[in-house]
Amino acid sequence: MALSAKSVHSSNPENTQLQPHNKIDIHGVLRSSCSNCTECPQFVSIPGHVLCAYCGCPPARHGKADPGSVDVSSLGVPPLVPVDRKRGRDRDMSADSVGRVGRVLIDSEWDSEQDSEGGSDSEETSSGVSSSASNRGARRQRRRWRPSWQVTAPPPRVSSLLEVEPVGREVQLEHSWNELDSSPNIYVKPEDPLTFHRNPVYQTSDAIRGKCGSEGDGYSCGLHVWAVHWPSASRGTHPVVGVATRDCHLTEPGYKRLVGSTETSWGWCLKTMKVYHDSRKFRLGVPYPRDIDEKLRVPDTFYMILDMDRGTLAFQANNDFLGVAFSGLRGEELFPIVSAVWGHCEVSLTYVGCHQFERERSLA
């Protein structure tokens, strides 16, 4: 997640990654997670500002991070306060204190696929930052999404839809983000209308709904598939994707799972790997997929599958159909929706296509 003016108007995924120099406070100290609000997984600095751009807390509330192999002095960010000026005693950065506040991973973000196939003896904090300060020299291997024996083939209607040529650009725009139906802290990028950008606003949760073709009355029939692209490094603590009616709120104070917290929305949190809805069964979250591994990380790009003929919502990662997340949606008029808390995050929604039973009968 780059915080320069260039990143705000760039569609290059590399420009949305948090750079090492954006983690340094005005004293030239590399900072990590916040111990005050407990909602901020990483200190984020913006030139000309002292407070964290993510949570609004001062740098002193964030733990000092181990720079590892990164030379802070070589990043070209001179401290605004002289280095030799100290207030009080030095903070004890023993192994226990590092484990308590977390350690920033410079080479890979806390949400990246960083575990080896053989597993790791480190633990994770609630923000997803590894709490282990040892065994960092071992070579990391990229984990596959899931073992092959857990992969489930998608239903025939879904697989046939993904095998055909995707719809054209005009149709994609008619089923992507609605710039007129979003939080004031979110805007659709003019150069890429399939992608929205969230401005960094302290202590707010923001959402945006998608369109439903030219009619705009919500999806009430047919099978619809979208490809969702949300880089793992810019998801934050409450990244939720799902569907909602027109009555779902699009902004609320504080950091929360906005989608899935009401009776008019159904959402999958990519952080907790649980599905949420304001009902007795889903209010506290239900693990999804059911056979989930605690080290599993959702890929940057995945599919959302809304089947209004059967009234179900499901998701698919690569060629792995994760099963039905919600059922009983028939009779609703739904829209795709995403709620986010991470400043400068960008999420793309690309319509793949639809399948209608009535169209099959008319062609026959």
TORGU-946736 format. One record per residue (C-alpha): residue in three letters; chain; residue number from 1; x, z, y. Coordinates in pm, whole numbers, padded with zeros to 5 digits. Layout:
{'ALA'; 'A'; NUM; {X; Z; Y}}
...
! end
This chain:
{'MET'; 'A'; 1; {00000; 00000; 00000}}
{'ALA'; 'A'; 2; {00194; -00123; 00298}}
{'LEU'; 'A'; 3; {00091; 00028; 00628}}
{'SER'; 'A'; 4; {00218; -00237; 00862}}
{'ALA'; 'A'; 5; {00006; -00478; 01059}}
{'LYS'; 'A'; 6; {00115; -00749; 00818}}
{'SER'; 'A'; 7; {-00049; -00581; 00520}}
{'VAL'; 'A'; 8; {-00386; -00545; 00690}}
{'HIS'; 'A'; 9; {-00426; -00920; 00707}}
{'SER'; 'A'; 10; {-00237; -01015; 00391}}
{'SER'; 'A'; 11; {-00386; -01109; 00055}}
{'ASN'; 'A'; 12; {-00053; -01073; -00124}}
{'PRO'; 'A'; 13; {-00082; -00783; -00376}}
{'GLU'; 'A'; 14; {00281; -00687; -00311}}
{'ASN'; 'A'; 15; {00195; -00609; 00050}}
{'THR'; 'A'; 16; {-00064; -00348; -00054}}
{'GLN'; 'A'; 17; {00191; -00132; -00236}}
{'LEU'; 'A'; 18; {00301; 00193; -00075}}
{'GLN'; 'A'; 19; {00664; 00152; 00031}}
{'PRO'; 'A'; 20; {00922; 00436; 00019}}
{'HIS'; 'A'; 21; {00959; 00448; 00398}}
{'ASN'; 'A'; 22; {00582; 00517; 00428}}
{'LYS'; 'A'; 23; {00635; 00845; 00240}}
{'ILE'; 'A'; 24; {00880; 00994; 00492}}
{'ASP'; 'A'; 25; {00765; 01239; 00763}}
{'ILE'; 'A'; 26; {00895; 01266; 01121}}
{'HIS'; 'A'; 27; {01179; 01493; 01004}}
{'GLY'; 'A'; 28; {01307; 01223; 00769}}
{'VAL'; 'A'; 29; {01192; 01420; 00462}}
{'LEU'; 'A'; 30; {01041; 01244; 00161}}
{'ARG'; 'A'; 31; {00703; 01407; 00098}}
{'SER'; 'A'; 32; {00467; 01414; -00201}}
{'SER'; 'A'; 33; {00117; 01555; -00268}}
{'CYS'; 'A'; 34; {-00074; 01791; -00039}}
{'SER'; 'A'; 35; {-00105; 02156; -00143}}
{'ASN'; 'A'; 36; {-00359; 02232; 00130}}
{'CYS'; 'A'; 37; {-00656; 02001; 00069}}
{'THR'; 'A'; 38; {-00566; 01921; -00298}}
{'GLU'; 'A'; 39; {-00733; 01581; -00250}}
{'CYS'; 'A'; 40; {-00426; 01391; -00129}}
{'PRO'; 'A'; 41; {-00198; 01257; -00404}}
{'GLN'; 'A'; 42; {00071; 01129; -00168}}
{'PHE'; 'A'; 43; {00184; 01183; 00192}}
{'VAL'; 'A'; 44; {00131; 00861; 00389}}
{'SER'; 'A'; 45; {00302; 00809; 00725}}
{'ILE'; 'A'; 46; {00215; 00564; 01001}}
{'PRO'; 'A'; 47; {00458; 00490; 01285}}
{'GLY'; 'A'; 48; {00369; 00698; 01589}}
{'HIS'; 'A'; 49; {00162; 00951; 01395}}
{'VAL'; 'A'; 50; {00266; 01295; 01268}}
{'LEU'; 'A'; 51; {-00020; 01382; 01032}}
{'CYS'; 'A'; 52; {-00077; 01230; 00691}}
{'ALA'; 'A'; 53; {-00280; 00910; 00720}}
{'TYR'; 'A'; 54; {-00462; 00992; 00396}}
{'CYS'; 'A'; 55; {-00581; 01351; 00439}}
{'GLY'; 'A'; 56; {-00492; 01439; 00799}}
{'CYS'; 'A'; 57; {-00285; 01745; 00703}}
{'PRO'; 'A'; 58; {00057; 01812; 00861}}
{'PRO'; 'A'; 59; {00373; 01714; 00670}}
{'ALA'; 'A'; 60; {00461; 02080; 00603}}
{'ARG'; 'A'; 61; {00154; 02104; 00381}}
{'HIS'; 'A'; 62; {00296; 01835; 00155}}
{'GLY'; 'A'; 63; {00562; 01919; -00098}}
{'LYS'; 'A'; 64; {00913; 01780; -00074}}
{'ALA'; 'A'; 65; {00973; 01498; -00320}}
{'ASP'; 'A'; 66; {01283; 01431; -00522}}
{'PRO'; 'A'; 67; {01431; 01110; -00374}}
{'GLY'; 'A'; 68; {01589; 01022; -00708}}
{'SER'; 'A'; 69; {01790; 00702; -00674}}
{'VAL'; 'A'; 70; {01649; 00624; -00330}}
{'ASP'; 'A'; 71; {01880; 00683; -00033}}
{'VAL'; 'A'; 72; {01645; 00803; 00241}}
{'SER'; 'A'; 73; {01902; 00734; 00513}}
{'SER'; 'A'; 74; {01924; 00369; 00407}}
{'LEU'; 'A'; 75; {01554; 00300; 00458}}
{'GLY'; 'A'; 76; {01598; 00248; 00831}}
{'VAL'; 'A'; 77; {01355; 00523; 00933}}
{'PRO'; 'A'; 78; {01540; 00766; 01161}}
{'PRO'; 'A'; 79; {01384; 01112; 01186}}
{'LEU'; 'A'; 80; {01212; 01198; 01513}}
{'VAL'; 'A'; 81; {01347; 01554; 01485}}
{'PRO'; 'A'; 82; {01723; 01617; 01444}}
{'VAL'; 'A'; 83; {01816; 01670; 01081}}
{'ASP'; 'A'; 84; {02030; 01975; 01153}}
{'ARG'; 'A'; 85; {01744; 02154; 01327}}
{'LYS'; 'A'; 86; {01581; 02394; 01082}}
{'ARG'; 'A'; 87; {01297; 02640; 01114}}
{'GLY'; 'A'; 88; {01319; 02944; 00891}}
{'ARG'; 'A'; 89; {01468; 02943; 00545}}
{'ASP'; 'A'; 90; {01515; 02637; 00327}}
{'ARG'; 'A'; 91; {01236; 02572; 00083}}
{'ASP'; 'A'; 92; {01326; 02655; -00276}}
{'MET'; 'A'; 93; {01318; 02328; -00468}}
{'SER'; 'A'; 94; {01377; 02471; -00812}}
{'ALA'; 'A'; 95; {01233; 02313; -01121}}
{'ASP'; 'A'; 96; {00927; 02540; -01099}}
{'SER'; 'A'; 97; {00849; 02442; -00741}}
{'VAL'; 'A'; 98; {00893; 02073; -00822}}
{'GLY'; 'A'; 99; {00652; 02109; -01110}}
{'ARG'; 'A'; 100; {00397; 02280; -00884}}
{'VAL'; 'A'; 101; {00383; 02030; -00600}}
{'GLY'; 'A'; 102; {00457; 01718; -00803}}
{'ARG'; 'A'; 103; {00732; 01459; -00787}}
{'VAL'; 'A'; 104; {00697; 01122; -00624}}
{'LEU'; 'A'; 105; {00777; 00827; -00846}}
{'ILE'; 'A'; 106; {00955; 00577; -00626}}
{'ASP'; 'A'; 107; {00982; 00289; -00870}}
{'SER'; 'A'; 108; {00620; 00310; -00990}}
{'GLU'; 'A'; 109; {00315; 00470; -00835}}
{'TRP'; 'A'; 110; {00146; 00771; -00994}}
{'ASP'; 'A'; 111; {-00135; 00556; -01130}}
{'SER'; 'A'; 112; {00081; 00281; -01280}}
{'GLU'; 'A'; 113; {00131; 00222; -01649}}
{'GLN'; 'A'; 114; {00450; 00423; -01678}}
{'ASP'; 'A'; 115; {00440; 00589; -02020}}
{'SER'; 'A'; 116; {00638; 00464; -02317}}
{'GLU'; 'A'; 117; {00476; 00375; -02647}}
{'GLY'; 'A'; 118; {00615; 00692; -02800}}
{'GLY'; 'A'; 119; {00440; 00912; -02543}}
{'SER'; 'A'; 120; {00586; 01166; -02301}}
{'ASP'; 'A'; 121; {00619; 01541; -02288}}
{'SER'; 'A'; 122; {00532; 01555; -01918}}
{'GLU'; 'A'; 123; {00195; 01666; -01781}}
{'GLU'; 'A'; 124; {-00016; 01520; -01502}}
{'THR'; 'A'; 125; {-00168; 01692; -01201}}
{'SER'; 'A'; 126; {-00520; 01616; -01081}}
{'SER'; 'A'; 127; {-00382; 01351; -00848}}
{'GLY'; 'A'; 128; {-00205; 01172; -01131}}
{'VAL'; 'A'; 129; {00151; 01256; -01023}}
{'SER'; 'A'; 130; {00384; 01340; -01309}}
{'SER'; 'A'; 131; {00479; 01710; -01301}}
{'SER'; 'A'; 132; {00792; 01678; -01513}}
{'ALA'; 'A'; 133; {01128; 01689; -01336}}
{'SER'; 'A'; 134; {01337; 01595; -01639}}
{'ASN'; 'A'; 135; {01389; 01310; -01883}}
{'ARG'; 'A'; 136; {01362; 01049; -01608}}
{'GLY'; 'A'; 137; {01649; 00842; -01741}}
{'ALA'; 'A'; 138; {01464; 00718; -02048}}
{'ARG'; 'A'; 139; {01369; 00354; -02041}}
{'ARG'; 'A'; 140; {00999; 00307; -01981}}
{'GLN'; 'A'; 141; {00799; 00046; -02166}}
{'ARG'; 'A'; 142; {00472; -00095; -02039}}
{'ARG'; 'A'; 143; {00182; 00034; -02244}}
{'ARG'; 'A'; 144; {-00072; -00207; -02372}}
{'TRP'; 'A'; 145; {-00432; -00152; -02266}}
{'ARG'; 'A'; 146; {-00533; -00013; -02607}}
{'PRO'; 'A'; 147; {-00414; -00042; -02966}}
{'SER'; 'A'; 148; {-00541; -00355; -03139}}
{'TRP'; 'A'; 149; {-00754; -00156; -03383}}
{'GLN'; 'A'; 150; {-00955; -00014; -03090}}
{'VAL'; 'A'; 151; {-01022; -00350; -02925}}
{'THR'; 'A'; 152; {-01386; -00463; -02951}}
{'ALA'; 'A'; 153; {-01494; -00824; -02917}}
{'PRO'; 'A'; 154; {-01750; -00888; -02640}}
{'PRO'; 'A'; 155; {-02110; -00988; -02723}}
{'PRO'; 'A'; 156; {-02168; -01362; -02779}}
{'ARG'; 'A'; 157; {-02346; -01407; -02444}}
{'VAL'; 'A'; 158; {-02053; -01251; -02259}}
{'SER'; 'A'; 159; {-01779; -01432; -02448}}
{'SER'; 'A'; 160; {-01950; -01770; -02407}}
{'LEU'; 'A'; 161; {-01986; -01704; -02034}}
{'LEU'; 'A'; 162; {-01616; -01620; -01998}}
{'GLU'; 'A'; 163; {-01509; -01928; -02193}}
{'VAL'; 'A'; 164; {-01682; -02181; -01969}}
{'GLU'; 'A'; 165; {-01557; -02304; -01633}}
{'PRO'; 'A'; 166; {-01616; -02044; -01358}}
{'VAL'; 'A'; 167; {-01866; -02113; -01083}}
{'GLY'; 'A'; 168; {-01762; -02284; -00761}}
{'ARG'; 'A'; 169; {-01638; -02122; -00445}}
{'GLU'; 'A'; 170; {-01973; -02142; -00264}}
{'VAL'; 'A'; 171; {-02151; -01962; -00547}}
{'GLN'; 'A'; 172; {-01879; -01696; -00559}}
{'LEU'; 'A'; 173; {-01925; -01626; -00189}}
{'GLU'; 'A'; 174; {-02301; -01586; -00241}}
{'HIS'; 'A'; 175; {-02240; -01314; -00501}}
{'SER'; 'A'; 176; {-01944; -01128; -00345}}
{'TRP'; 'A'; 177; {-01920; -00856; -00077}}
{'ASN'; 'A'; 178; {-02182; -00832; 00194}}
{'GLU'; 'A'; 179; {-02013; -00770; 00530}}
{'LEU'; 'A'; 180; {-02352; -00665; 00674}}
{'ASP'; 'A'; 181; {-02414; -00401; 00407}}
{'SER'; 'A'; 182; {-02108; -00175; 00418}}
{'SER'; 'A'; 183; {-01965; 00140; 00571}}
{'PRO'; 'A'; 184; {-01836; 00099; 00929}}
{'ASN'; 'A'; 185; {-01491; 00187; 00792}}
{'ILE'; 'A'; 186; {-01488; -00122; 00568}}
{'TYR'; 'A'; 187; {-01465; -00488; 00664}}
{'VAL'; 'A'; 188; {-01455; -00813; 00465}}
{'LYS'; 'A'; 189; {-01132; -01003; 00525}}
{'PRO'; 'A'; 190; {-01201; -01325; 00721}}
{'GLU'; 'A'; 191; {-00924; -01515; 00543}}
{'ASP'; 'A'; 192; {-01043; -01395; 00201}}
{'PRO'; 'A'; 193; {-01421; -01322; 00196}}
{'LEU'; 'A'; 194; {-01400; -01210; -00168}}
{'THR'; 'A'; 195; {-01190; -00908; -00063}}
{'PHE'; 'A'; 196; {-01272; -00606; 00151}}
{'HIS'; 'A'; 197; {-01031; -00378; 00335}}
{'ARG'; 'A'; 198; {-01089; -00006; 00400}}
{'ASN'; 'A'; 199; {-00948; 00141; 00720}}
{'PRO'; 'A'; 200; {-00763; 00476; 00690}}
{'VAL'; 'A'; 201; {-01017; 00733; 00811}}
{'TYR'; 'A'; 202; {-00967; 01104; 00746}}
{'GLN'; 'A'; 203; {-01201; 01287; 00508}}
{'THR'; 'A'; 204; {-01460; 01014; 00449}}
{'SER'; 'A'; 205; {-01585; 00824; 00147}}
{'ASP'; 'A'; 206; {-01696; 00468; 00209}}
{'ALA'; 'A'; 207; {-01880; 00203; 00008}}
{'ILE'; 'A'; 208; {-01982; -00160; 00028}}
{'ARG'; 'A'; 209; {-02255; -00348; -00157}}
{'GLY'; 'A'; 210; {-02240; -00704; -00281}}
{'LYS'; 'A'; 211; {-02478; -00992; -00226}}
{'CYS'; 'A'; 212; {-02734; -01127; -00470}}
{'GLY'; 'A'; 213; {-02717; -01499; -00416}}
{'SER'; 'A'; 214; {-02915; -01663; -00139}}
{'GLU'; 'A'; 215; {-03230; -01458; -00200}}
{'GLY'; 'A'; 216; {-03068; -01117; -00160}}
{'ASP'; 'A'; 217; {-03339; -00914; -00335}}
{'GLY'; 'A'; 218; {-03110; -00758; -00594}}
{'TYR'; 'A'; 219; {-03045; -00852; -00955}}
{'SER'; 'A'; 220; {-03350; -00794; -01174}}
{'CYS'; 'A'; 221; {-03298; -01044; -01457}}
{'GLY'; 'A'; 222; {-03022; -01236; -01632}}
{'LEU'; 'A'; 223; {-02668; -01154; -01742}}
{'HIS'; 'A'; 224; {-02415; -01143; -01457}}
{'VAL'; 'A'; 225; {-02036; -01104; -01480}}
{'TRP'; 'A'; 226; {-01785; -01025; -01205}}
{'ALA'; 'A'; 227; {-01407; -00997; -01211}}
{'VAL'; 'A'; 228; {-01299; -00689; -01013}}
{'HIS'; 'A'; 229; {-00941; -00670; -00883}}
{'TRP'; 'A'; 230; {-00836; -00323; -00767}}
{'PRO'; 'A'; 231; {-00460; -00248; -00774}}
{'SER'; 'A'; 232; {-00397; 00086; -00943}}
{'ALA'; 'A'; 233; {-00153; 00195; -00671}}
{'SER'; 'A'; 234; {-00427; 00189; -00405}}
{'ARG'; 'A'; 235; {-00714; 00356; -00587}}
{'GLY'; 'A'; 236; {-00666; 00713; -00470}}
{'THR'; 'A'; 237; {-00855; 01009; -00615}}
{'HIS'; 'A'; 238; {-01213; 00877; -00624}}
{'PRO'; 'A'; 239; {-01221; 00503; -00704}}
{'VAL'; 'A'; 240; {-01568; 00412; -00833}}
{'VAL'; 'A'; 241; {-01719; 00076; -00923}}
{'GLY'; 'A'; 242; {-02073; 00010; -01041}}
{'VAL'; 'A'; 243; {-02422; -00089; -00926}}
{'ALA'; 'A'; 244; {-02676; 00059; -00687}}
{'THR'; 'A'; 245; {-03007; -00006; -00517}}
{'ARG'; 'A'; 246; {-03047; -00057; -00142}}
{'ASP'; 'A'; 247; {-03114; 00317; -00100}}
{'CYS'; 'A'; 248; {-02763; 00430; -00193}}
{'HIS'; 'A'; 249; {-02567; 00576; 00102}}
{'LEU'; 'A'; 250; {-02259; 00382; 00210}}
{'THR'; 'A'; 251; {-02060; 00659; 00384}}
{'GLU'; 'A'; 252; {-02040; 01037; 00362}}
{'PRO'; 'A'; 253; {-01794; 01299; 00490}}
{'GLY'; 'A'; 254; {-01525; 01429; 00255}}
{'TYR'; 'A'; 255; {-01364; 01272; -00049}}
{'LYS'; 'A'; 256; {-01616; 01223; -00328}}
{'ARG'; 'A'; 257; {-01747; 00979; -00586}}
{'LEU'; 'A'; 258; {-02008; 00822; -00360}}
{'VAL'; 'A'; 259; {-02130; 00579; -00625}}
{'GLY'; 'A'; 260; {-02283; 00772; -00913}}
{'SER'; 'A'; 261; {-02367; 01084; -00711}}
{'THR'; 'A'; 262; {-02729; 00982; -00649}}
{'GLU'; 'A'; 263; {-03031; 00868; -00848}}
{'THR'; 'A'; 264; {-02995; 00521; -00696}}
{'SER'; 'A'; 265; {-02640; 00445; -00813}}
{'TRP'; 'A'; 266; {-02449; 00418; -01139}}
{'GLY'; 'A'; 267; {-02068; 00421; -01131}}
{'TRP'; 'A'; 268; {-01748; 00427; -01336}}
{'CYS'; 'A'; 269; {-01462; 00630; -01187}}
{'LEU'; 'A'; 270; {-01132; 00458; -01261}}
{'LYS'; 'A'; 271; {-00945; 00786; -01207}}
{'THR'; 'A'; 272; {-01131; 01026; -01436}}
{'MET'; 'A'; 273; {-01237; 00746; -01675}}
{'LYS'; 'A'; 274; {-01593; 00879; -01671}}
{'VAL'; 'A'; 275; {-01931; 00732; -01580}}
{'TYR'; 'A'; 276; {-02154; 00913; -01330}}
{'HIS'; 'A'; 277; {-02521; 00917; -01232}}
{'ASP'; 'A'; 278; {-02741; 01187; -01084}}
{'SER'; 'A'; 279; {-02910; 01284; -01409}}
{'ARG'; 'A'; 280; {-02879; 01566; -01658}}
{'LYS'; 'A'; 281; {-02664; 01357; -01893}}
{'PHE'; 'A'; 282; {-02428; 01194; -01644}}
{'ARG'; 'A'; 283; {-02410; 01440; -01353}}
{'LEU'; 'A'; 284; {-02082; 01597; -01472}}
{'GLY'; 'A'; 285; {-01949; 01267; -01604}}
{'VAL'; 'A'; 286; {-01937; 01115; -01953}}
{'PRO'; 'A'; 287; {-01604; 00979; -02088}}
{'TYR'; 'A'; 288; {-01595; 00599; -02089}}
{'PRO'; 'A'; 289; {-01498; 00423; -02302}}
{'ARG'; 'A'; 290; {-01604; 00668; -02571}}
{'ASP'; 'A'; 291; {-01277; 00648; -02770}}
{'ILE'; 'A'; 292; {-01062; 00689; -02461}}
{'ASP'; 'A'; 293; {-00697; 00789; -02472}}
{'GLU'; 'A'; 294; {-00598; 01043; -02206}}
{'LYS'; 'A'; 295; {-00303; 00822; -02101}}
{'LEU'; 'A'; 296; {-00516; 00510; -02068}}
{'ARG'; 'A'; 297; {-00504; 00328; -01734}}
{'VAL'; 'A'; 298; {-00754; 00063; -01628}}
{'PRO'; 'A'; 299; {-00579; -00269; -01556}}
{'ASP'; 'A'; 300; {-00572; -00403; -01201}}
{'THR'; 'A'; 301; {-00827; -00670; -01298}}
{'PHE'; 'A'; 302; {-01126; -00609; -01524}}
{'TYR'; 'A'; 303; {-01482; -00736; -01572}}
{'MET'; 'A'; 304; {-01813; -00576; -01475}}
{'ILE'; 'A'; 305; {-02108; -00695; -01684}}
{'LEU'; 'A'; 306; {-02467; -00639; -01567}}
{'ASP'; 'A'; 307; {-02733; -00742; -01821}}
{'MET'; 'A'; 308; {-03071; -00701; -01652}}
{'ASP'; 'A'; 309; {-03249; -00866; -01947}}
{'ARG'; 'A'; 310; {-03155; -00561; -02155}}
{'GLY'; 'A'; 311; {-03108; -00322; -01865}}
{'THR'; 'A'; 312; {-02743; -00233; -01932}}
{'LEU'; 'A'; 313; {-02416; -00206; -01740}}
{'ALA'; 'A'; 314; {-02085; -00253; -01921}}
{'PHE'; 'A'; 315; {-01719; -00322; -01848}}
{'GLN'; 'A'; 316; {-01446; -00524; -02017}}
{'ALA'; 'A'; 317; {-01065; -00504; -01986}}
{'ASN'; 'A'; 318; {-00884; -00820; -02093}}
{'ASN'; 'A'; 319; {-01058; -00919; -02418}}
{'ASP'; 'A'; 320; {-01168; -00563; -02497}}
{'PHE'; 'A'; 321; {-01541; -00495; -02449}}
{'LEU'; 'A'; 322; {-01565; -00125; -02364}}
{'GLY'; 'A'; 323; {-01928; -00082; -02465}}
{'VAL'; 'A'; 324; {-02243; -00001; -02271}}
{'ALA'; 'A'; 325; {-02184; 00245; -01989}}
{'PHE'; 'A'; 326; {-02548; 00274; -01875}}
{'SER'; 'A'; 327; {-02882; 00163; -02015}}
{'GLY'; 'A'; 328; {-03242; 00183; -01897}}
{'LEU'; 'A'; 329; {-03181; -00024; -01584}}
{'ARG'; 'A'; 330; {-03470; -00268; -01636}}
{'GLY'; 'A'; 331; {-03716; -00270; -01350}}
{'GLU'; 'A'; 332; {-03447; -00196; -01089}}
{'GLU'; 'A'; 333; {-03315; -00434; -00824}}
{'LEU'; 'A'; 334; {-02941; -00372; -00828}}
{'PHE'; 'A'; 335; {-02632; -00479; -00636}}
{'PRO'; 'A'; 336; {-02262; -00449; -00725}}
{'ILE'; 'A'; 337; {-02101; -00166; -00527}}
{'VAL'; 'A'; 338; {-01765; 00005; -00483}}
{'SER'; 'A'; 339; {-01681; 00336; -00314}}
{'ALA'; 'A'; 340; {-01326; 00421; -00207}}
{'VAL'; 'A'; 341; {-01128; 00689; -00024}}
{'TRP'; 'A'; 342; {-00779; 00537; -00009}}
{'GLY'; 'A'; 343; {-00676; 00403; 00330}}
{'HIS'; 'A'; 344; {-00588; 00032; 00344}}
{'CYS'; 'A'; 345; {-00710; -00027; -00012}}
{'GLU'; 'A'; 346; {-00836; -00378; -00087}}
{'VAL'; 'A'; 347; {-01078; -00470; -00365}}
{'SER'; 'A'; 348; {-01177; -00825; -00466}}
{'LEU'; 'A'; 349; {-01507; -00916; -00629}}
{'THR'; 'A'; 350; {-01519; -01260; -00792}}
{'TYR'; 'A'; 351; {-01842; -01384; -00948}}
{'VAL'; 'A'; 352; {-01775; -01543; -01288}}
{'GLY'; 'A'; 353; {-02125; -01667; -01368}}
{'CYS'; 'A'; 354; {-02464; -01582; -01514}}
{'HIS'; 'A'; 355; {-02671; -01645; -01825}}
{'GLN'; 'A'; 356; {-03049; -01679; -01812}}
{'PHE'; 'A'; 357; {-03276; -01686; -02118}}
{'GLU'; 'A'; 358; {-03539; -01880; -01920}}
{'ARG'; 'A'; 359; {-03283; -02151; -01845}}
{'GLU'; 'A'; 360; {-03212; -02191; -02217}}
{'ARG'; 'A'; 361; {-03582; -02231; -02294}}
{'SER'; 'A'; 362; {-03631; -02487; -02016}}
{'LEU'; 'A'; 363; {-03334; -02693; -02138}}
{'ALA'; 'A'; 364; {-03470; -02685; -02494}}
! end
